[in-house]
Amino acid sequence: MIAKQYSLAALAVVLASSINFSVAVGATAPKKYSLPGRGSFQMTVPAGWGDELRQPPQALPPTIVFRAPQGKPFEVLVTPIWRARADIPASTENAMKQAVQKAAEGVKSQSVEKVIPIVEFSGSSGPGFYFSVTDKAPKPGEYKYMTQGMLKVSELTVTFTILTNDGQEQVTRDALGMLKSAVHVQP
C-alpha cells in the first residue's frame, strides 16, 4: 500500500538487505547523471545495481531509479531538485526536517510503527533526514518497507525513497551510503 501511494511529484512537493549479487560486498562505482543546464549529479553506486534516468520534459528535475537487475526486487528513487528561480530561497536544514516529518505523518496510518522517528545524517556536502516504516498490509507486488527522506547536496535538495522487502536491510544501508556520497558538479 505504501509503495502504491507515493508519487514522485508529491514527494518533491512534500519533501521540496541482502540480495543475491555475484559481486563483492561493498563494491561500488562512481556514476554521473546529467542535470539539464545545471551540471551533473554524482554518486558512488553499489556495483550490480541497475539504473535508469527518468527525465521529464521542460528541463524539470530528473529521477534516478535504481533496481536489482536480478534476485529480490527493490527500488531506490533519487530526485535532485534545484530552485526554480534564483530569488527563491534555498531549503534550510529546518525546512527539510519539517518536510520529512510531514511525510512521515502522512504515512503513519498505513504503517506498523505508531511512532516514526526522524533520523539525521550527514552527506558529503550537507545534512539529511529520513524515516523508515513498515507497511501494515502490503498487497502482492508491493514493498513492505520504505525509507524516505531529503538530503542537501550543495545547492540541490535531494529527495529519496528506498523500497524493500524482508531480508534486504543491506540494500537500505547501501542506498544511504550512496546518498551520503552524492556531490553536485557545477557546469
TORMAR-33273 format. One record per residue: x, y, z of N, C-alpha, C, O in turn. Coordinates in steps of 0.1 Angstrom, whole numbers, padded with zeros to 4 digits, always signed. Layout:
! TORMAR-33273
XYZXYZXYZXYZ
...
This chain:
! TORMAR-33273
+0008-0012+0000+0000+0000+0000+0009+0013+0000+0006+0022-0007
+0019+0013+0008+0028+0024+0009+0034+0027-0005+0034+0039-0009
+0039+0017-0011+0046+0019-0024+0037+0024-0035+0041+0032-0043
+0024+0020-0035+0015+0025-0045+0010+0039-0043+0006+0045-0052
+0011+0044-0030+0005+0056-0027+0015+0068-0028+0010+0080-0028
+0028+0066-0029+0037+0077-0030+0037+0081-0045+0035+0073-0054
+0039+0094-0048+0041+0098-0061+0054+0107-0061+0056+0114-0051
+0061+0107-0072+0073+0115-0072+0070+0129-0071+0077+0137-0065
+0059+0134-0078+0056+0148-0077+0052+0152-0063+0056+0162-0058
+0044+0143-0056+0040+0146-0042+0052+0146-0033+0054+0154-0024
+0061+0137-0036+0074+0136-0028+0082+0148-0029+0087+0154-0020
+0083+0153-0042+0091+0165-0044+0085+0177-0037+0092+0186-0032
+0072+0178-0038+0065+0189-0031+0065+0188-0016+0070+0197-0009
+0062+0177-0011+0061+0175+0004+0076+0175+0009+0078+0180+0020
+0085+0170+0002+0098+0169+0007+0107+0180+0002+0119+0181+0005
+0099+0192-0012+0108+0202-0020+0121+0196-0019+0130+0202-0025
+0202-0058+0038+0193-0063+0030+0201-0072+0021+0208-0068+0012
+0200-0079+0023+0209-0087+0014+0201-0091+0002+0190-0095+0003
+0208-0091-0009+0203-0095-0022+0213-0104-0028+0225-0104-0025
+0209-0112-0037+0218-0122-0043+0225-0116-0055+0220-0117-0067
+0237-0110-0053+0245-0105-0063+0258-0113-0064+0262-0120-0055
+0263-0114-0076+0276-0121-0078+0288-0112-0077+0298-0116-0082
+0286-0100-0071+0297-0091-0069+0301-0091-0055+0294-0095-0046
+0313-0086-0052+0318-0085-0039+0310-0075-0031+0306-0064-0036
+0307-0078-0018+0300-0069-0009+0308-0057-0008+0320-0057-0006
+0302-0045-0009+0308-0032-0007+0314-0027-0020+0319-0016-0020
+0314-0034-0031+0319-0029-0044+0310-0018-0049+0298-0019-0049
+0317-0007-0053+0309+0005-0058+0316+0010-0070+0327+0007-0074
+0309+0019-0077+0314+0026-0089+0308+0040-0089+0296+0042-0087
+0317+0050-0092+0311+0064-0093+0303+0065-0106+0306+0060-0117
+0291+0072-0105+0283+0074-0117+0278+0088-0117+0276+0094-0106
+0277+0094-0129+0273+0107-0131+0260+0108-0139+0258+0100-0148
+0251+0117-0134+0238+0119-0141+0237+0134-0145+0238+0142-0136
+0234+0136-0157+0233+0150-0162+0220+0157-0157+0209+0151-0156
+0222+0169-0153+0211+0178-0148+0209+0189-0159+0219+0196-0161
+0198+0190-0165+0196+0199-0176+0200+0214-0172+0194+0220-0164
+0211+0218-0179+0216+0232-0176+0221+0234-0162+0224+0246-0159
+0224+0224-0155+0228+0226-0141+0240+0217-0137+0242+0214-0125
+0247+0212-0147+0259+0204-0144+0255+0189-0143+0247+0184-0151
+0260+0182-0133+0257+0168-0131+0257+0165-0116+0261+0172-0107
+0251+0153-0114+0249+0148-0100+0256+0135-0100+0254+0126-0108
+0265+0133-0090+0274+0122-0090+0272+0114-0076+0272+0121-0066
+0272+0101-0077+0271+0093-0065+0280+0080-0067+0283+0076-0079
+0284+0074-0056+0291+0061-0057+0280+0051-0055+0275+0049-0044
+0278+0044-0066+0266+0034-0067+0271+0020-0064+0282+0016-0070
+0264+0012-0056+0268-0002-0055+0268-0009-0068+0260-0008-0076
+0279-0017-0070+0281-0024-0082+0270-0034-0083+0265-0040-0074
+0265-0036-0095+0254-0046-0098+0241-0039-0098+0231-0046-0102
+0239-0027-0093+0226-0021-0093+0223-0015-0107+0232-0009-0113
+0211-0018-0112+0207-0012-0125+0202+0002-0122+0196+0004-0112
+0204+0011-0132+0199+0024-0130+0192+0029-0143+0195+0025-0154
+0183+0039-0141+0176+0045-0152+0174+0059-0148+0169+0063-0138
+0177+0068-0158+0174+0083-0156+0161+0086-0162+0160+0085-0175
+0152+0090-0155+0139+0094-0160+0138+0110-0161+0138+0117-0150
+0139+0115-0173+0140+0129-0175+0126+0134-0180+0123+0132-0191
+0119+0142-0171+0106+0147-0176+0109+0159-0186+0120+0164-0187
+0099+0163-0193+0100+0173-0203+0103+0187-0196+0101+0188-0184
+0106+0197-0204+0108+0211-0200+0119+0212-0189+0118+0221-0181
+0129+0205-0190+0141+0206-0181+0138+0206-0166+0144+0212-0158
+0128+0198-0163+0124+0196-0149+0134+0186-0142+0141+0179-0150
+0135+0186-0129+0145+0177-0123+0142+0162-0126+0131+0158-0126
+0153+0155-0130+0151+0140-0133+0150+0132-0120+0153+0137-0109
+0145+0120-0122+0145+0110-0111+0154+0098-0116+0153+0093-0127
+0163+0094-0107+0172+0083-0110+0166+0071-0102+0164+0072-0090
+0163+0060-0110+0157+0049-0104+0167+0037-0104+0173+0034-0114
+0170+0032-0092+0179+0020-0091+0171+0008-0088+0161+0008-0080
+0174-0003-0094+0168-0016-0092+0178-0027-0092+0189-0026-0096
+0173-0039-0087+0181-0051-0087+0179-0057-0101+0168-0060-0105
+0190-0059-0109+0189-0065-0122+0185-0080-0121+0180-0085-0131
+0188-0086-0109+0184-0100-0107+0182-0102-0092+0186-0093-0084
+0176-0113-0088+0174-0115-0074+0161-0108-0069+0152-0105-0077
+0161-0106-0056+0149-0100-0050+0148-0085-0055+0157-0078-0055
+0136-0081-0059+0134-0068-0063+0135-0057-0052+0131-0060-0041
+0139-0046-0056+0139-0034-0047+0139-0022-0056+0142-0023-0068
+0136-0010-0051+0137+0002-0059+0142+0013-0050+0139+0014-0038
+0151+0021-0055+0156+0033-0049+0154+0045-0059+0159+0045-0070
+0146+0055-0054+0143+0066-0063+0150+0079-0057+0148+0082-0045
+0157+0086-0066+0165+0097-0061+0162+0109-0071+0164+0107-0083
+0157+0120-0065+0154+0132-0073+0162+0144-0068+0158+0149-0058
+0172+0149-0076+0179+0161-0072+0171+0173-0077+0168+0174-0089
+0167+0181-0068+0158+0193-0071+0165+0206-0069+0172+0208-0059
+0164+0215-0079+0171+0228-0078+0160+0238-0076+0148+0236-0079
+0164+0250-0072+0154+0261-0071+0149+0265-0085+0157+0266-0094
+0137+0268-0086+0131+0271-0099+0135+0285-0104+0137+0287-0116
+0138+0294-0094+0143+0307-0097+0153+0311-0087+0153+0307-0075
+0162+0320-0091+0173+0325-0082+0167+0332-0070+0174+0332-0059
+0156+0338-0071+0150+0346-0060+0143+0337-0049+0138+0342-0039
+0141+0324-0052+0135+0315-0042+0146+0311-0033+0157+0306-0037
+0144+0312-0020+0154+0308-0010+0157+0293-0011+0148+0285-0013
+0169+0290-0008+0173+0275-0008+0167+0269+0005+0164+0276+0015
+0165+0256+0004+0159+0248+0015+0169+0249+0027+0181+0247+0025
+0163+0252+0039+0171+0252+0051+0171+0238+0057+0162+0230+0054
+0180+0236+0066+0180+0223+0074+0167+0221+0081+0161+0210+0081
+0162+0232+0088+0149+0231+0095+0138+0228+0086+0129+0220+0089
+0137+0234+0074+0126+0232+0065+0126+0218+0059+0116+0212+0058
+0138+0212+0057+0139+0198+0052+0134+0189+0063+0127+0179+0060
+0138+0191+0076+0134+0182+0087+0119+0183+0088+0113+0172+0090
+0113+0195+0087+0099+0196+0088+0092+0189+0077+0081+0182+0079
+0097+0190+0065+0091+0183+0053+0091+0168+0055+0082+0161+0052
+0102+0163+0060+0104+0148+0062+0094+0144+0073+0088+0133+0072
+0093+0152+0084+0083+0149+0095+0069+0149+0089+0061+0140+0093
+0066+0158+0081+0052+0158+0075+0050+0146+0066+0039+0140+0066
+0060+0142+0059+0058+0130+0050+0056+0117+0059+0048+0109+0056
+0064+0117+0070+0062+0106+0080+0048+0105+0086+0042+0095+0087
+0043+0117+0089+0029+0118+0095+0019+0113+0084+0009+0107+0087
+0022+0116+0071+0013+0112+0061+0012+0098+0058+0002+0093+0053
+0022+0090+0062+0021+0075+0060+0018+0067+0073+0017+0055+0073
+0017+0075+0084+0016+0068+0097+0004+0059+0098+0005+0048+0104
-0007+0062+0092-0019+0054+0093-0018+0041+0085-0025+0031+0088
-0008+0040+0076-0006+0028+0068+0006+0020+0074+0008+0009+0069
+0012+0025+0084+0024+0018+0089+0022+0011+0102+0013+0014+0110
+0031+0001+0104+0031-0007+0116+0035+0002+0128+0029+0001+0139
+0044+0011+0126+0050+0019+0136+0040+0030+0140+0034+0037+0132
+0039+0031+0153+0030+0042+0159+0038+0055+0161+0032+0066+0160
+0050+0053+0163+0059+0065+0165+0070+0063+0154+0076+0053+0153
+0072+0073+0145+0081+0072+0134+0092+0083+0137+0090+0095+0135
+0104+0078+0142+0115+0087+0144+0121+0093+0131+0122+0086+0121
+0125+0105+0132+0132+0111+0121+0147+0110+0124+0152+0114+0135
+0155+0104+0115+0169+0102+0117+0177+0113+0109+0174+0115+0097
+0186+0119+0116+0195+0129+0109+0208+0122+0105+0213+0113+0112
+0213+0126+0093+0226+0120+0089+0233+0131+0081+0227+0141+0077
+0246+0129+0078+0254+0139+0071+0258+0133+0058+0264+0122+0057
+0256+0141+0047+0262+0137+0034+0275+0144+0032+0280+0151+0041
+0281+0142+0020+0294+0148+0018+0293+0163+0017+0303+0170+0018
+0281+0168+0014+0281+0183+0013+0268+0189+0019+0264+0200+0016
+0263+0182+0029+0251+0188+0036+0244+0178+0045+0247+0166+0044
+0235+0183+0053+0227+0175+0062+0215+0167+0055+0211+0171+0044
+0210+0157+0061+0199+0150+0056+0191+0144+0067+0195+0143+0079
+0178+0140+0064+0169+0134+0073+0161+0123+0066+0158+0124+0054
+0157+0113+0074+0149+0103+0068+0141+0096+0079+0144+0097+0091
+0131+0088+0075+0124+0079+0083+0122+0066+0076+0123+0065+0064
+0119+0055+0084+0117+0042+0079+0104+0037+0085+0101+0038+0097
+0096+0030+0076+0083+0025+0081+0081+0011+0074+0087+0007+0064
+0072+0004+0081+0068-0010+0076+0053-0009+0073+0045-0005+0081
+0049-0013+0060+0036-0013+0056+0028-0024+0064+0032-0035+0064
+0017-0020+0070+0010-0030+0078+0001-0039+0069-0003-0050+0075
-0001-0036+0057-0009-0045+0048-0004-0044+0034-0012-0040+0025
+0008-0048+0031+0012-0048+0017+0005-0058+0008+0003-0069+0012
+0001-0053-0003-0006-0062-0013+0005-0069-0021+0016-0065-0022
+0001-0080-0028+0011-0087-0037+0017-0077-0047+0010-0070-0053
+0030-0078-0048+0037-0070-0057+0042-0056-0051+0049-0049-0057
+0037-0053-0039+0041-0041-0032+0053-0044-0023+0056-0055-0020
+0059-0033-0019+0071-0034-0010+0066-0033+0005+0056-0026+0008
+0073-0040+0014+0069-0040+0028+0075-0028+0035+0069-0023+0045
+0087-0025+0032+0095-0014+0039+0098-0002+0030+0100-0003+0018
+0097+0010+0036+0100+0022+0029+0109+0031+0038+0106+0033+0050
+0119+0036+0033+0128+0046+0039+0127+0058+0030+0129+0057+0018
+0124+0070+0035+0121+0082+0027+0127+0094+0034+0127+0095+0046
+0133+0103+0026+0139+0115+0032+0144+0125+0022+0141+0125+0010
+0152+0134+0027+0158+0145+0020+0172+0147+0024+0176+0144+0035
+0180+0152+0015+0194+0154+0017+0198+0167+0010+0194+0169-0002
+0206+0175+0016+0211+0187+0010+0225+0184+0003+0234+0179+0009
+0226+0186-0010+0238+0184-0018+0241+0197-0025+0236+0200-0036
+0250+0205-0019+0253+0218-0024+0241+0226-0025+0234+0228-0015
+0237+0231-0037+0225+0239-0039+0213+0230-0041+0202+0236-0042
+0214+0217-0043+0203+0208-0046+0197+0203-0033+0203+0201-0023
+0184+0201-0034+0177+0194-0023+0173+0180-0030+0166+0180-0040
+0178+0170-0024+0176+0156-0030+0166+0149-0022+0167+0147-0010
+0155+0144-0029+0145+0136-0022+0148+0121-0026+0153+0119-0037
+0145+0112-0017+0148+0098-0020+0137+0089-0013+0132+0092-0002
+0135+0078-0019+0126+0067-0014+0133+0054-0017+0138+0051-0028
+0134+0046-0006+0140+0033-0007+0129+0022-0004+0123+0023+0007
+0126+0014-0013+0116+0004-0012+0121-0010-0012+0128-0014-0021
+0119-0018-0001+0125-0031+0000+0115-0041+0006+0104-0037+0010
+0119-0053+0007+0111-0064+0014+0120-0071+0024+0131-0067+0027
+0115-0081+0030+0122-0089+0041+0136-0093+0035+0138-0097+0024
+0146-0092+0044+0159-0097+0041+0168-0087+0033+0178-0091+0027
+0163-0075+0031+0170-0065+0022+0176-0053+0030+0176-0042+0025
+0179-0055+0043+0184-0044+0051+0197-0038+0045+0199-0026+0046
+0205-0047+0038+0217-0042+0032+0215-0032+0021+0222-0023+0019
+0204-0034+0014+0200-0025+0003+0198-0011+0009+0203-0001+0003
+0191-0010+0020+0188+0003+0026+0202+0009+0031+0204+0021+0028
+0210+0001+0037+0223+0006+0041+0231+0011+0029+0238+0022+0030
+0232+0003+0019+0239+0007+0007+0234+0019+0000+0241+0028-0004
+0220+0021+0000+0214+0032-0006+0217+0045+0002+0220+0055-0004
+0217+0044+0015+0220+0056+0023+0235+0059+0022+0238+0071+0021
+0244+0049+0021+0258+0052+0018+0260+0059+0004+0268+0068+0003
+0252+0054-0006+0253+0060-0019+0249+0075-0018+0255+0084-0024
+0238+0078-0011+0233+0091-0010+0243+0100-0002+0245+0112-0006
+0249+0095+0008+0259+0102+0015+0271+0106+0006+0278+0117+0009
+0274+0099-0004+0285+0102-0013+0281+0112-0024+0290+0116-0031
+0269+0116-0025+0264+0125-0036+0271+0138-0036+0273+0145-0025
+0274+0143-0048+0280+0156-0050+0273+0162-0062+0269+0155-0072
+0273+0175-0062+0268+0183-0074+0280+0189-0081+0287+0197-0075
+0282+0185-0093+0293+0191-0101+0287+0202-0110+0279+0200-0119
+0291+0214-0107+0286+0226-0114+0291+0227-0128+0302+0222-0131
+0283+0233-0137+0287+0234-0151+0299+0243-0153+0304+0245-0164
